[in-house]
Amino acid sequence: MTHPPRDIPAAPHRESPSGLGDDDALIEKLRARAWDPGLRFDTADVPAAWVAERHGGDRVERPRGDIVGYCSGGMIRFKARAGEVAAYYAGAPRGPLFPPITLTEVEGAERRIGRRLPELLRRVYTEVADGGFGPDGGLASLTEGNRAPGHRSDWPSAVRAHERDRAAGLPASWLHLASGGCTMRWHVSLLAIDNPVLLHDADGWDPDQGQDPHDGLCHATASLRRWLWTWAGGGNVWDEALDRHLPGPW
């Protein structure tokens, strides 16, 4: 049995709630999406020329609910479940954007964070991938120095973000999970029971006005497990977020 590093408080833990299935099944579903280049994020890019050649030009031009936008380089951004995405990436190699890390690396990150991660999150990083998949901008890596192909900067690091957030006054128990777009960010609470996932607006609070980071909270999902199950099953985590503040502490 693996024990928490010395002097690091363990995260609160509960068994998988009824209706969410077991964590082994969740890990398998996460791995299936994370290792599929067409499904590892909420959207995927497909060349417009490929779509036009396969389906005709009108397929590219007419308004559709599963087209998110048109990108530079002649790419169309589809929702990940679109048929064009499945067809285009059908023969692509499977595997994570960043490989899973070791438990030793997780424990090193925990020492910098000052808290043990929830067991489920530990399994995500050691059995699925070191970030690089998931809702919105995708889960941050737990290590530093990962770089996705074609990118000019490193993938976000949860540990580095945590250190920056603490310096900015955010609670030490909040760990950055993923970008939510613009100034919105998803954090997991390492303190509260069931580890709620918090949607926080970095511009939603002003310490000079006597506010604290909790004034920037917009939504909360009741648990990390529920948040991950929603995405693993093809759902939208924004739909699952609760439009209210959960009682602390966070």
Backbone bond lengths (Angstrom), bond angles and torsions (degrees), N, CA, C in turn:
res aa  C-N    CA-C-N  psi(-1)  N-CA   C-N-CA  omega(-1)  CA-C   N-CA-C  phi
1 M - - - 1.466 - - 1.523 109.94 -
2 T 1.319 118.12 133.64 1.456 122.73 179.84 1.516 109.85 -87.09
3 H 1.330 115.83 132.61 1.457 120.85 -179.49 1.522 109.74 -106.39
4 P 1.338 117.66 155.22 1.461 120.05 178.28 1.520 110.60 -62.37
5 P 1.339 118.34 149.29 1.455 119.45 172.60 1.527 110.37 -56.39
6 R 1.313 117.36 148.08 1.464 121.81 -177.03 1.521 111.11 -57.83
7 D 1.328 115.80 140.20 1.466 124.69 177.05 1.523 113.78 71.43
8 I 1.322 118.64 9.59 1.449 121.03 176.06 1.520 108.70 -109.58
9 P 1.339 118.30 117.06 1.466 119.94 -178.41 1.514 111.68 -64.56
10 A 1.329 116.55 138.46 1.460 120.84 178.74 1.516 110.14 -74.34
11 A 1.321 116.10 145.81 1.466 120.93 177.44 1.517 109.56 -71.94
12 P 1.347 118.37 144.92 1.459 120.98 176.40 1.524 110.42 -57.00
13 H 1.328 116.58 144.18 1.469 119.77 -176.32 1.518 109.97 -136.58
14 R 1.326 114.71 141.25 1.451 121.61 171.60 1.513 108.12 -138.00
15 E 1.311 116.02 158.22 1.453 119.32 176.55 1.527 110.36 -67.24
16 S 1.337 116.73 158.76 1.455 120.69 178.78 1.518 109.70 -55.50
17 P 1.348 118.61 127.06 1.454 120.77 -178.76 1.517 111.29 -67.46
18 S 1.310 116.21 152.22 1.457 121.91 179.79 1.517 110.28 -57.31
19 G 1.324 116.43 136.42 1.449 121.00 177.94 1.514 114.25 95.30
20 L 1.346 117.69 -13.93 1.458 120.49 179.67 1.521 112.28 -100.09
21 G 1.321 118.23 -2.25 1.454 119.62 -179.56 1.513 111.14 75.89
22 D 1.336 116.60 -179.80 1.460 119.05 -179.01 1.525 110.42 -93.55
23 D 1.312 115.81 164.01 1.456 120.22 -175.33 1.521 112.43 -69.71
24 D 1.320 118.41 -28.86 1.466 119.90 176.02 1.530 109.90 -60.36
25 A 1.325 116.70 -43.46 1.465 120.65 178.91 1.526 110.66 -65.66
26 L 1.317 117.03 -38.26 1.459 120.55 178.75 1.524 110.91 -64.12
27 I 1.322 116.63 -44.22 1.464 120.29 179.41 1.525 110.47 -60.27
28 E 1.325 116.99 -40.86 1.463 119.96 178.89 1.528 111.45 -64.06
29 K 1.321 117.14 -41.03 1.466 120.48 178.81 1.532 111.12 -67.00
30 L 1.313 116.35 -40.52 1.460 119.76 177.33 1.523 110.65 -63.66
31 R 1.320 116.62 -42.35 1.454 120.15 179.60 1.528 111.02 -63.33
32 A 1.335 116.77 -40.06 1.463 119.95 -179.80 1.518 111.12 -60.83
33 R 1.327 117.71 -40.09 1.467 120.46 179.20 1.527 111.18 -76.98
34 A 1.320 116.99 -44.68 1.466 120.60 -175.91 1.524 111.93 -63.97
35 W 1.324 117.28 -29.19 1.458 120.69 -176.42 1.523 112.43 -93.46
36 D 1.316 117.53 -0.60 1.462 121.97 177.05 1.527 107.56 -103.00
37 P 1.346 119.07 113.61 1.473 119.76 -175.63 1.518 114.00 -61.56
38 G 1.327 118.42 -18.91 1.450 120.10 177.56 1.509 113.84 -87.49
39 L 1.333 116.52 -15.69 1.464 120.85 -174.89 1.523 114.30 -118.19
40 R 1.323 117.94 -2.50 1.465 118.64 -171.66 1.527 113.56 -71.68
41 F 1.340 116.33 -14.52 1.463 120.70 173.85 1.527 109.11 -127.39
42 D 1.322 116.83 178.15 1.463 120.51 179.03 1.524 111.81 -71.43
43 T 1.334 116.61 -22.42 1.461 121.65 179.69 1.520 109.37 -131.97
44 A 1.342 115.69 164.08 1.462 121.26 176.18 1.527 108.45 -147.94
45 D 1.327 115.75 146.62 1.463 121.31 -178.22 1.526 110.66 -96.29
46 V 1.324 115.49 137.93 1.461 122.95 178.31 1.526 107.30 -132.39
47 P 1.347 118.39 136.18 1.471 119.77 179.25 1.529 111.91 -60.66
48 A 1.316 116.07 132.56 1.465 120.72 178.65 1.518 110.80 -61.50
49 A 1.345 116.60 -37.01 1.465 120.32 179.96 1.524 110.90 -62.56
50 W 1.317 116.75 -37.54 1.472 120.70 179.18 1.523 110.36 -66.19
51 V 1.334 116.48 -42.74 1.464 120.59 179.29 1.527 110.09 -63.96
52 A 1.337 116.45 -44.53 1.462 120.42 -178.48 1.526 111.39 -64.52
53 E 1.324 116.51 -41.53 1.467 120.03 -179.80 1.525 111.52 -66.08
54 R 1.315 116.10 -36.04 1.460 120.78 -176.12 1.528 112.17 -82.62
55 H 1.334 116.52 -37.40 1.461 120.10 -171.32 1.526 114.16 -121.92
56 G 1.333 118.25 -8.92 1.457 120.26 -176.45 1.517 111.61 99.74
57 G 1.322 115.85 154.14 1.453 120.92 -175.60 1.508 114.55 -63.17
58 D 1.327 117.96 -30.53 1.463 119.14 -178.18 1.512 111.41 -66.11
59 R 1.332 117.79 -25.20 1.465 121.15 178.49 1.525 110.33 -65.81
60 V 1.314 116.41 -27.89 1.465 121.84 -179.25 1.522 111.22 -82.80
61 E 1.327 116.31 -36.32 1.460 120.75 -168.31 1.523 114.86 -91.28
62 R 1.340 117.34 -31.29 1.457 117.25 -174.48 1.535 111.30 -75.54
63 P 1.329 117.09 145.26 1.471 121.16 -179.82 1.529 110.85 -60.64
64 R 1.309 115.60 138.54 1.467 121.17 -179.79 1.518 109.71 -145.13
65 G 1.310 116.04 146.50 1.454 119.91 -179.20 1.511 114.25 -71.93
66 D 1.341 117.86 -19.19 1.454 119.14 -178.20 1.524 112.80 -98.31
67 I 1.329 118.02 6.53 1.458 121.46 172.65 1.523 108.16 -98.18
68 V 1.335 115.67 122.54 1.458 121.02 -178.43 1.517 110.80 -87.12
69 G 1.335 116.97 -36.64 1.455 119.97 -179.11 1.512 111.30 177.82
70 Y 1.326 114.94 178.33 1.457 122.38 179.79 1.526 107.72 -117.05
71 C 1.326 116.28 127.94 1.452 121.42 -172.39 1.523 110.95 -107.88
72 S 1.319 114.95 167.81 1.459 120.02 176.04 1.522 109.41 -65.70
73 G 1.321 115.37 156.77 1.453 119.21 -179.81 1.512 113.36 81.64
74 G 1.343 117.01 13.81 1.450 119.50 177.03 1.515 114.67 73.03
75 M 1.317 116.91 29.53 1.464 121.29 -179.41 1.523 110.63 -104.48
76 I 1.311 115.94 146.45 1.461 122.55 172.86 1.522 107.58 -109.14
77 R 1.321 116.35 131.86 1.465 121.07 178.22 1.524 108.82 -95.61
78 F 1.327 114.82 113.31 1.460 122.14 179.80 1.527 110.54 -103.32
79 K 1.313 115.74 157.45 1.457 119.34 164.57 1.530 107.68 -63.68
80 A 1.321 116.37 145.51 1.460 120.53 -170.43 1.520 113.48 -59.89
81 R 1.335 118.11 -26.52 1.457 120.59 -176.99 1.526 113.51 -87.65
82 A 1.331 118.30 4.03 1.455 121.10 -179.83 1.526 110.90 -64.81
83 G 1.332 116.24 148.12 1.456 120.48 -179.66 1.512 112.97 -61.89
84 E 1.335 117.59 -36.35 1.462 120.89 179.24 1.529 111.00 -62.24
85 V 1.320 117.03 -36.29 1.462 120.29 179.49 1.528 110.11 -65.75
86 A 1.330 116.28 -47.03 1.465 119.96 -179.89 1.519 111.31 -60.18
87 A 1.339 116.65 -41.45 1.463 120.06 -178.23 1.526 111.62 -70.58
88 Y 1.319 117.06 -43.09 1.465 120.79 -175.74 1.532 111.27 -67.05
89 Y 1.331 116.57 -38.73 1.461 119.91 -175.78 1.530 112.95 -96.55
90 A 1.325 117.31 8.78 1.467 120.35 -175.63 1.522 112.55 -58.40
91 G 1.331 117.18 -37.86 1.459 119.77 -178.03 1.507 114.70 -99.81
92 A 1.326 117.25 7.25 1.466 120.52 -178.09 1.524 110.40 -72.79
93 P 1.333 117.87 146.83 1.464 120.76 177.87 1.521 111.18 -59.19
94 R 1.321 116.84 141.20 1.457 122.20 177.52 1.517 110.13 -94.51
95 G 1.308 115.01 144.85 1.459 120.41 178.60 1.509 109.67 155.66
96 P 1.327 118.53 159.62 1.469 121.15 -177.95 1.514 111.36 -73.45
97 L 1.326 115.60 152.32 1.459 120.48 174.56 1.523 109.58 -61.49
98 F 1.343 116.26 -42.72 1.465 122.48 174.70 1.530 107.38 -127.45
99 P 1.309 118.95 132.14 1.468 120.13 -176.14 1.526 111.97 -66.33
100 P 1.323 117.25 158.18 1.467 120.24 174.96 1.526 110.61 -59.24
101 I 1.318 115.54 157.05 1.466 120.49 178.80 1.523 109.44 -107.44
102 T 1.311 115.75 172.78 1.453 121.23 -177.83 1.527 110.61 -87.43
103 L 1.329 115.36 161.95 1.461 119.98 176.45 1.524 110.69 -62.34
104 T 1.325 116.91 -33.73 1.464 120.33 177.20 1.525 110.59 -61.59
105 E 1.327 117.27 -40.30 1.465 120.56 177.71 1.524 110.91 -67.53
106 V 1.332 117.58 -37.86 1.461 121.04 176.31 1.528 109.81 -60.75
107 E 1.325 116.45 -46.05 1.462 120.38 -178.38 1.522 111.30 -64.72
108 G 1.346 117.21 -34.34 1.456 119.80 175.48 1.517 111.38 -63.87
109 A 1.324 116.53 -40.70 1.467 120.52 176.94 1.527 110.50 -65.80
110 E 1.315 117.12 -39.63 1.462 121.14 179.79 1.526 111.46 -62.73
111 R 1.313 117.20 -35.88 1.464 119.36 177.87 1.528 110.26 -64.78
112 R 1.319 117.30 -37.59 1.472 119.56 178.18 1.529 111.08 -71.58
113 I 1.327 116.79 -36.90 1.465 120.81 179.44 1.524 110.77 -72.50
114 G 1.336 116.41 -34.64 1.463 121.13 -179.58 1.507 113.71 91.82
115 R 1.330 117.68 6.37 1.463 122.43 178.42 1.522 109.18 -146.45
116 R 1.317 114.77 150.76 1.456 120.05 173.28 1.530 109.01 -75.88
117 L 1.316 116.61 140.00 1.453 121.15 177.28 1.523 110.49 -75.98
118 P 1.335 118.04 156.37 1.466 120.21 172.27 1.529 109.68 -56.87
119 E 1.317 116.38 145.01 1.465 120.32 -177.21 1.528 111.25 -57.32
120 L 1.325 117.42 -37.43 1.455 120.09 179.48 1.526 110.88 -62.96
121 L 1.321 117.64 -42.21 1.456 120.08 -179.96 1.522 110.77 -68.19
122 R 1.320 117.43 -36.03 1.465 120.61 173.97 1.531 110.03 -57.88
123 R 1.319 116.97 -43.68 1.461 120.69 -179.71 1.531 111.63 -66.10
124 V 1.318 116.57 -37.17 1.464 119.43 177.91 1.522 110.25 -58.56
125 Y 1.325 116.75 -46.31 1.458 120.18 -176.67 1.529 113.38 -74.86
126 T 1.314 117.88 -28.30 1.465 119.96 -177.56 1.527 113.25 -97.22
127 E 1.333 118.17 -15.57 1.463 120.23 -176.72 1.528 113.76 -119.44
128 V 1.326 117.65 -19.63 1.475 120.13 -178.27 1.523 110.29 -108.96
129 A 1.315 117.49 -67.41 1.467 121.72 -178.00 1.515 109.07 -171.53
130 D 1.324 115.19 160.72 1.458 121.00 176.01 1.527 109.12 -87.17
131 G 1.334 115.77 63.95 1.455 121.14 -176.11 1.519 110.71 74.35
132 G 1.325 115.82 -164.97 1.453 119.84 179.66 1.511 113.84 80.47
133 F 1.309 117.29 24.54 1.465 122.93 175.20 1.519 107.40 -162.43
134 G 1.334 116.25 163.59 1.450 119.19 172.35 1.515 114.05 117.07
135 P 1.338 116.12 -169.19 1.466 121.43 -175.31 1.522 113.03 -63.63
136 D 1.326 114.99 153.84 1.461 122.43 174.84 1.532 110.87 51.69
137 G 1.328 118.03 -120.55 1.459 120.31 -178.28 1.500 114.19 -77.20
138 G 1.332 117.54 -4.63 1.461 121.14 -178.58 1.516 111.70 93.98
139 L 1.320 116.28 152.71 1.457 120.87 -179.85 1.524 111.03 -62.50
140 A 1.324 115.34 137.77 1.452 120.49 173.56 1.528 109.40 -66.70
141 S 1.324 116.39 154.02 1.464 120.49 173.69 1.519 109.19 -73.80
142 L 1.321 116.30 156.91 1.458 119.78 174.75 1.525 110.01 -88.90
143 T 1.330 116.95 -26.60 1.457 121.64 175.67 1.529 108.96 -95.29
144 E 1.321 115.81 -177.53 1.460 121.15 178.57 1.522 109.81 -118.17
145 G 1.326 116.42 154.65 1.452 120.87 174.10 1.509 115.67 96.39
146 N 1.341 118.90 2.63 1.463 119.93 175.36 1.526 109.47 -73.21
147 R 1.309 115.58 141.25 1.464 119.81 178.28 1.524 109.40 -140.60
148 A 1.316 116.32 123.84 1.455 120.98 179.71 1.525 110.00 -75.10
149 P 1.336 117.76 148.33 1.465 120.61 178.35 1.523 111.65 -54.87
150 G 1.331 115.61 134.17 1.453 120.86 178.53 1.513 114.99 84.31
151 H 1.333 117.81 -5.58 1.460 121.05 179.42 1.525 110.14 -93.43
152 R 1.324 116.09 148.85 1.458 121.07 -179.22 1.515 113.18 -97.95
153 S 1.300 117.01 -7.31 1.464 120.43 179.30 1.524 109.62 -132.85
154 D 1.311 115.15 161.78 1.459 120.44 -178.07 1.517 111.44 -69.47
155 W 1.310 114.94 153.91 1.455 121.68 174.58 1.529 108.73 -65.77
156 P 1.333 118.40 145.57 1.473 119.70 179.59 1.527 112.33 -56.05
157 S 1.312 115.61 141.68 1.460 122.83 177.44 1.525 109.32 -107.66
158 A 1.332 117.13 125.46 1.465 120.97 -179.87 1.526 111.09 -62.58
159 V 1.333 117.36 -36.64 1.464 120.86 -178.93 1.525 110.42 -68.55
160 R 1.331 116.12 -45.71 1.459 119.22 178.54 1.532 110.53 -63.75
161 A 1.329 116.96 -40.52 1.465 120.66 178.41 1.524 110.61 -63.94
162 H 1.345 116.91 -38.23 1.459 121.00 179.43 1.525 110.94 -63.03
163 E 1.317 116.17 -42.30 1.465 119.60 178.86 1.525 110.90 -65.33
164 R 1.313 116.79 -39.33 1.462 120.75 177.42 1.526 110.77 -67.06
165 D 1.336 116.59 -41.12 1.467 120.46 -179.76 1.524 111.66 -64.62
166 R 1.332 116.78 -40.86 1.472 119.46 178.58 1.521 111.11 -62.40
167 A 1.334 115.79 -39.69 1.467 119.24 178.69 1.525 111.10 -65.23
168 A 1.330 116.27 -28.06 1.459 120.98 -179.90 1.525 112.35 -84.91
169 G 1.332 117.33 -6.36 1.456 120.95 176.34 1.512 115.52 104.56
170 L 1.344 119.14 3.14 1.471 120.19 177.35 1.516 109.94 -73.13
171 P 1.333 117.47 152.23 1.470 120.45 -178.88 1.534 111.93 -58.45
172 A 1.320 115.70 143.73 1.463 120.87 179.35 1.517 111.76 -66.31
173 S 1.329 117.56 -19.16 1.464 121.40 -178.78 1.515 113.21 -84.12
174 W 1.342 118.20 -3.38 1.458 121.03 177.69 1.522 108.83 -95.44
175 L 1.332 116.52 127.29 1.465 121.14 177.18 1.520 109.41 -116.22
176 H 1.312 116.36 127.81 1.461 121.94 179.57 1.526 110.51 -62.02
177 L 1.347 116.06 129.95 1.460 121.74 175.76 1.524 111.61 -105.11
178 A 1.332 117.07 -53.62 1.461 120.65 -173.68 1.514 110.08 -160.13
179 S 1.313 115.07 156.87 1.460 120.52 173.42 1.517 109.51 -75.28
180 G 1.349 115.60 141.98 1.454 120.72 175.93 1.516 112.12 -105.73
181 G 1.335 117.71 8.28 1.456 121.65 -178.23 1.517 111.06 95.21
182 C 1.332 116.27 141.22 1.475 122.68 -177.38 1.521 109.68 53.41
183 T 1.320 118.18 -122.71 1.468 120.31 -178.22 1.530 112.03 -99.57
184 M 1.337 117.29 9.97 1.460 121.07 -178.98 1.523 110.19 -88.98
185 R 1.326 115.45 138.16 1.464 120.02 179.80 1.523 109.79 -142.27
186 W 1.333 114.85 146.38 1.458 122.26 176.12 1.525 109.33 -96.03
187 H 1.331 115.82 130.43 1.465 121.90 175.16 1.525 108.40 -124.97
188 V 1.328 115.65 153.50 1.456 119.92 171.16 1.526 107.61 -108.70
189 S 1.318 116.37 135.86 1.456 120.44 176.14 1.528 109.30 -80.30
190 L 1.326 116.48 124.22 1.465 121.71 177.33 1.516 111.35 -91.34
191 L 1.327 116.64 4.94 1.462 121.43 -176.75 1.519 112.60 -111.11
192 A 1.320 117.48 -45.99 1.467 120.94 -172.80 1.526 111.13 -74.33
193 I 1.333 115.75 148.88 1.452 121.88 176.93 1.525 110.37 -57.82
194 D 1.309 116.66 136.89 1.468 125.74 -178.90 1.525 113.03 72.91
195 N 1.333 117.04 1.63 1.468 120.92 174.99 1.531 112.67 51.69
196 P 1.333 117.96 68.50 1.471 120.52 177.48 1.528 111.64 -57.82
197 V 1.314 116.00 150.81 1.463 121.79 175.01 1.522 107.30 -102.18
198 L 1.317 116.31 123.91 1.451 123.65 -171.55 1.524 110.81 -107.19
199 L 1.315 116.52 132.12 1.459 121.77 174.13 1.525 107.00 -98.52
200 H 1.319 115.93 116.51 1.461 121.43 -171.95 1.522 110.42 -122.57
201 D 1.329 115.50 138.06 1.459 121.94 176.83 1.528 107.82 -100.12
202 A 1.324 116.11 113.43 1.461 120.06 -178.01 1.522 112.07 -61.98
203 D 1.336 117.70 -24.65 1.466 121.38 177.86 1.532 111.75 -96.24
204 G 1.316 116.92 8.35 1.460 120.64 -175.27 1.514 114.77 -90.72
205 W 1.331 117.06 4.32 1.465 119.26 177.55 1.524 109.12 -145.62
206 D 1.315 115.39 151.07 1.458 121.14 -176.79 1.524 108.48 -133.78
207 P 1.342 117.56 105.13 1.467 119.22 -178.97 1.514 113.06 -61.37
208 D 1.344 117.32 -26.21 1.468 119.79 179.16 1.518 111.53 -69.58
209 Q 1.358 116.79 -16.58 1.457 122.01 177.06 1.532 112.09 -99.70
210 G 1.334 115.13 13.93 1.458 119.38 178.55 1.517 113.70 79.66
211 Q 1.327 118.19 13.03 1.456 121.65 179.51 1.522 110.32 -89.67
212 D 1.339 115.55 158.73 1.458 119.16 173.80 1.524 108.25 -119.48
213 P 1.347 118.15 171.05 1.465 120.48 -174.54 1.520 114.56 -54.32
214 H 1.340 118.10 -28.29 1.464 120.38 -179.37 1.532 111.49 -62.66
215 D 1.324 117.36 -22.04 1.465 119.72 177.02 1.526 111.27 -69.14
216 G 1.338 117.27 -17.17 1.452 120.86 178.50 1.517 114.17 -93.44
217 L 1.340 117.08 0.38 1.463 119.90 178.95 1.522 110.02 -70.23
218 C 1.338 115.64 132.66 1.462 120.55 -179.13 1.523 112.27 -109.83
219 H 1.298 117.32 -43.55 1.461 122.52 -178.28 1.515 108.91 -147.35
220 A 1.309 115.75 165.07 1.459 120.56 173.22 1.515 109.07 -146.80
221 T 1.314 115.78 137.37 1.464 121.81 171.38 1.517 106.89 -98.41
222 A 1.300 117.99 137.69 1.455 122.73 -166.82 1.520 114.46 -58.65
223 S 1.327 118.41 -28.14 1.459 119.68 -179.06 1.515 110.52 -155.75
224 L 1.328 115.48 154.04 1.459 120.97 173.27 1.521 110.16 -58.69
225 R 1.314 116.38 -40.45 1.473 120.70 -178.73 1.533 110.85 -59.92
226 R 1.324 117.05 -45.74 1.464 120.13 179.96 1.524 110.78 -64.95
227 W 1.315 117.15 -41.61 1.462 122.12 179.92 1.534 110.59 -59.68
228 L 1.332 116.10 -44.94 1.466 120.18 -179.98 1.524 111.91 -70.63
229 W 1.337 117.49 -38.89 1.470 120.11 177.50 1.526 110.78 -62.20
230 T 1.324 117.11 -39.84 1.466 120.32 179.78 1.518 110.09 -58.04
231 W 1.322 116.35 -49.04 1.465 119.45 -178.45 1.530 111.67 -69.78
232 A 1.329 117.09 -42.06 1.468 120.54 -178.24 1.522 111.10 -59.61
233 G 1.337 116.88 -32.73 1.451 121.25 -179.84 1.511 114.20 -86.56
234 G 1.332 117.57 5.96 1.462 120.83 178.19 1.512 114.19 91.94
235 G 1.325 117.80 7.51 1.456 120.94 -179.80 1.521 112.54 -84.63
236 N 1.323 114.91 176.72 1.453 122.88 179.86 1.521 108.42 -107.98
237 V 1.327 117.30 119.84 1.467 120.02 -176.52 1.516 111.79 -65.33
238 W 1.334 117.86 -21.96 1.459 119.53 177.10 1.524 110.16 -68.48
239 D 1.324 117.27 -33.21 1.461 119.98 178.69 1.523 111.39 -70.65
240 E 1.324 116.46 -29.24 1.457 121.20 -176.80 1.526 112.90 -85.35
241 A 1.329 116.85 -18.26 1.466 119.19 -177.67 1.516 110.29 -64.90
242 L 1.296 116.12 141.00 1.466 121.64 -179.79 1.524 109.15 -87.06
243 D 1.305 116.68 129.09 1.457 121.34 -177.37 1.524 109.82 -84.03
244 R 1.303 113.67 61.28 1.474 119.55 177.82 1.517 107.07 -165.41
245 H 1.309 115.52 165.56 1.458 121.09 175.81 1.535 108.37 -91.01
246 L 1.323 115.54 128.49 1.464 118.40 174.04 1.524 108.78 -79.41
247 P 1.322 117.32 149.46 1.465 118.80 178.83 1.517 110.93 -63.68
248 G 1.317 116.50 140.32 1.460 122.00 179.84 1.517 111.66 -74.92
249 P 1.327 118.37 -171.20 1.467 124.28 3.31 1.529 111.57 -81.69
250 W 1.322 115.77 156.80 1.439 120.89 175.73 1.511 111.21 -98.56
